[in-house]
Amino acid sequence: MTRAARVALVLEAAIVLVYALFLWAPWDRTASAGSSSVNMLWLSLPMMFARQGTHLGGGIATVTVTVTICALVTAVLGALFTIAARMRGNAILWASGMLLFACSVAILMPPWTAVGFLGAVLLLVALRARFAAMRATRALAAVLSELWPVGYAVGFAVFAWHYNPQLLIKVLVIAFGVSLVGRALVPSQAQIAQT
C-alpha cells in the first residue's frame, strides 16, 4: 500500500468518525428524548425562516417542504459529484461532493452541532484532496465506491417525507453498511491488470 493510499484511508476513516461523533453529539443531549428531534436543523430551519418573515408565499409547511427539497437536491448533487470524481480521478471534485453530502446530513443535527460538523468535514476533505491523489476508475467501481452518498440520497428521497430525523439517521447508517459491502466488491488494481 502506497503512502498516498494510507493517507487516504486514514482521512476517510476520520471522516466516518466525525459523522459518528457529530450525529451522536453527547454535548447536545437533553433529558427529554422527545424534544431532541425538534432541535434538529431540518425542523428548526423553517421556524427560523418564519420568524424572519420568509414564508415563500405559504405557511410553515411550505417552508418545511422547501428545506426538505433543498436538502434532497444537495444529497443528490453530492452523490453525483463523488461518483464523477471517482470516474475522473479528481480529488477536488470528490471533496466538493463529500461536502455537499455532509450538508445534507447536517440537517439531522442541532444548528450549532451542524456548524461544527461542517467545519470538521471541510477540514478533513480538504486534507484528503490535498494529500491523497485519486486514480480514475470505471463507472461500476465508482458507483460501488460511493454507495454511502448514493444510498443516503435514495433513502432521503424515499423517507424524508415522514419528517422523522431518527429514521433518516437509520437510513444513513444502513447506507454506510451497504457501502462497506460495495467497497469489498470493488476490484483491486491488480485484479484489473490481470484482465
Backbone torsions as a table, in degrees:
resi	resn	phi	psi	omega
1	MET	NA	129.1	-178.2
2	THR	-74.8	166.4	179.9
3	ARG	-62.6	-42.3	179.6
4	ALA	-63.0	-38.5	178.6
5	ALA	-67.3	-38.1	177.6
6	ARG	-66.1	-41.7	178.3
7	VAL	-62.9	-43.8	179.1
8	ALA	-61.3	-43.1	-179.6
9	LEU	-63.4	-44.2	179.9
10	VAL	-64.4	-44.2	-178.6
11	LEU	-69.6	-36.5	176.4
12	GLU	-67.9	-35.7	174.7
13	ALA	-65.7	-39.1	177.5
14	ALA	-63.8	-37.0	177.9
15	ILE	-63.2	-43.3	178.5
16	VAL	-62.6	-41.4	178.9
17	LEU	-65.4	-36.0	176.6
18	VAL	-64.8	-42.0	176.2
19	TYR	-58.4	-47.8	-178.5
20	ALA	-62.4	-46.2	-178.0
21	LEU	-62.7	-46.8	-175.8
22	PHE	-76.5	-25.7	172.9
23	LEU	-74.4	-33.3	176.6
24	TRP	-73.6	-46.1	174.5
25	ALA	41.9	69.0	-178.6
26	PRO	-61.3	-23.3	-180.0
27	TRP	-74.6	-14.7	-179.9
28	ASP	-104.1	1.3	-178.2
29	ARG	-68.0	138.4	176.2
30	THR	-114.8	167.0	-180.0
31	ALA	-67.8	-30.4	-178.3
32	SER	-98.4	116.4	179.9
33	ALA	-68.7	-27.9	-178.8
34	GLY	-68.4	-31.0	-178.4
35	SER	-83.9	-11.2	-176.3
36	SER	-68.1	-33.0	179.9
37	SER	-73.9	-24.9	178.3
38	VAL	-70.1	-28.8	-178.9
39	ASN	-79.5	-3.4	-179.7
40	MET	-66.8	144.5	-179.7
41	LEU	-58.1	-36.1	-178.5
42	TRP	-59.6	-40.0	-177.7
43	LEU	-94.4	-19.6	179.0
44	SER	-91.0	-22.5	179.2
45	LEU	-61.3	-43.8	175.9
46	PRO	-60.9	-34.5	177.7
47	MET	-66.4	-38.8	177.8
48	MET	-62.7	-43.0	178.1
49	PHE	-64.7	-39.9	-179.7
50	ALA	-64.3	-39.2	178.7
51	ARG	-65.1	-31.7	179.6
52	GLN	-82.4	-4.5	179.6
53	GLY	87.6	9.8	179.3
54	THR	-93.2	94.5	-178.0
55	HIS	-103.8	-6.7	-179.3
56	LEU	55.3	37.1	176.4
57	GLY	82.1	1.7	-178.9
58	GLY	-145.2	-166.7	-179.2
59	GLY	-89.4	-161.8	-178.1
60	ILE	-63.9	-30.5	179.1
61	ALA	-65.2	-39.0	178.5
62	THR	-65.1	-41.6	179.5
63	VAL	-67.0	-38.6	178.5
64	THR	-63.6	-42.7	177.7
65	VAL	-64.7	-40.1	178.5
66	THR	-62.8	-43.6	177.8
67	VAL	-63.0	-40.9	179.1
68	THR	-64.5	-43.3	179.1
69	ILE	-65.2	-41.1	177.6
70	CYS	-62.5	-41.3	178.0
71	ALA	-65.9	-38.0	177.7
72	LEU	-65.1	-44.3	177.8
73	VAL	-62.3	-40.5	178.3
74	THR	-63.6	-41.8	178.9
75	ALA	-64.3	-43.3	-179.9
76	VAL	-66.2	-44.0	178.0
77	LEU	-62.8	-40.5	177.1
78	GLY	-60.3	-43.6	179.2
79	ALA	-64.8	-43.5	179.7
80	LEU	-65.4	-40.5	178.7
81	PHE	-63.7	-42.2	-178.4
82	THR	-67.5	-37.7	177.5
83	ILE	-66.3	-46.3	179.1
84	ALA	-61.3	-37.1	179.1
85	ALA	-65.0	-41.4	177.4
86	ARG	-64.2	-39.7	-178.8
87	MET	-68.5	-35.4	-178.9
88	ARG	-91.8	-16.3	-176.1
89	GLY	73.9	34.1	-175.2
90	ASN	-107.1	108.7	-176.9
91	ALA	-70.0	-33.1	179.7
92	ILE	-67.7	-42.2	177.3
93	LEU	-64.5	-37.9	176.9
94	TRP	-62.8	-43.4	179.4
95	ALA	-62.7	-39.3	177.5
96	SER	-63.5	-43.4	178.5
97	GLY	-64.2	-42.2	178.9
98	MET	-66.4	-34.3	177.3
99	LEU	-69.0	-38.9	175.1
100	LEU	-64.6	-41.1	176.0
101	PHE	-59.3	-43.2	178.8
102	ALA	-63.4	-37.2	177.6
103	CYS	-63.0	-38.2	179.2
104	SER	-72.0	-26.7	176.8
105	VAL	-81.2	-29.5	-176.4
106	ALA	-62.3	-22.7	179.7
107	ILE	-70.0	-11.0	178.1
108	LEU	-88.4	5.4	-177.1
109	MET	-117.5	160.1	171.3
110	PRO	-62.2	155.1	-172.0
111	PRO	-53.3	-50.2	-175.9
112	TRP	-73.4	-29.1	174.0
113	THR	-67.0	-38.7	178.5
114	ALA	-62.8	-38.4	178.3
115	VAL	-63.6	-47.5	177.9
116	GLY	-63.0	-39.5	178.6
117	PHE	-61.8	-47.5	-179.1
118	LEU	-65.0	-35.8	175.8
119	GLY	-64.7	-43.5	179.5
120	ALA	-66.1	-42.6	178.9
121	VAL	-66.4	-40.8	178.0
122	LEU	-58.5	-44.3	178.6
123	LEU	-61.4	-47.1	-176.8
124	LEU	-68.4	-41.1	179.5
125	VAL	-71.6	-30.6	175.3
126	ALA	-66.4	-41.8	176.4
127	LEU	-64.3	-40.5	179.5
128	ARG	-63.9	-42.3	-179.9
129	ALA	-68.5	-32.9	-177.0
130	ARG	-78.3	-41.4	-169.1
131	PHE	-106.6	-7.5	-178.5
132	ALA	-133.0	107.5	179.6
133	ALA	-71.3	157.4	178.7
134	MET	-114.5	146.2	173.4
135	ARG	-97.9	145.2	175.8
136	ALA	-68.6	138.8	179.3
137	THR	-126.7	172.5	176.4
138	ARG	-76.7	165.9	-174.3
139	ALA	-61.0	-44.6	-178.4
140	LEU	-63.9	-43.7	178.1
141	ALA	-64.3	-35.5	178.8
142	ALA	-66.6	-42.8	179.5
143	VAL	-66.5	-43.4	178.9
144	LEU	-64.6	-33.3	179.3
145	SER	-72.0	-26.7	-175.4
146	GLU	-115.3	38.2	179.3
147	LEU	-70.0	-22.1	179.7
148	TRP	-64.8	-55.9	177.2
149	PRO	-64.0	-36.9	-179.8
150	VAL	-65.4	-47.7	-180.0
151	GLY	-62.5	-39.6	178.6
152	TYR	-67.0	-40.9	179.9
153	ALA	-62.8	-42.3	178.2
154	VAL	-65.9	-46.5	178.9
155	GLY	-62.8	-38.2	178.0
156	PHE	-64.3	-41.7	179.5
157	ALA	-62.3	-34.5	-177.7
158	VAL	-82.2	-45.7	-169.2
159	PHE	-102.5	-6.3	-177.1
160	ALA	-64.2	-25.7	-174.8
161	TRP	-77.4	-2.0	171.9
162	HIS	-85.6	-12.3	-179.8
163	TYR	52.4	46.4	-179.8
164	ASN	-122.9	100.6	-178.1
165	PRO	-60.3	-35.0	179.8
166	GLN	-64.8	-36.3	176.6
167	LEU	-63.9	-40.5	179.8
168	LEU	-71.5	-29.9	174.1
169	ILE	-66.8	-38.7	175.8
170	LYS	-64.2	-39.7	176.4
171	VAL	-60.4	-41.6	178.8
172	LEU	-62.2	-43.1	179.9
173	VAL	-67.6	-42.3	178.4
174	ILE	-64.4	-41.5	177.8
175	ALA	-62.6	-36.3	177.0
176	PHE	-64.8	-43.7	178.0
177	GLY	-62.0	-42.3	177.5
178	VAL	-64.7	-36.4	179.3
179	SER	-66.4	-32.6	176.2
180	LEU	-64.6	-42.0	176.7
181	VAL	-65.4	-41.8	179.0
182	GLY	-62.1	-40.9	177.8
183	ARG	-66.6	-29.4	176.9
184	ALA	-69.9	-25.2	180.0
185	LEU	-85.1	-13.0	180.0
186	VAL	-68.2	125.9	179.8
187	PRO	-68.6	143.6	178.6
188	SER	-76.3	167.5	178.9
189	GLN	-62.0	-34.0	179.5
190	ALA	-66.9	-39.6	178.0
191	GLN	-66.9	-37.5	178.6
192	ILE	-67.2	-38.8	-178.8
193	ALA	-67.0	-28.3	-179.8
194	GLN	-72.5	-26.0	-177.4
195	THR	-86.0	NA	NA
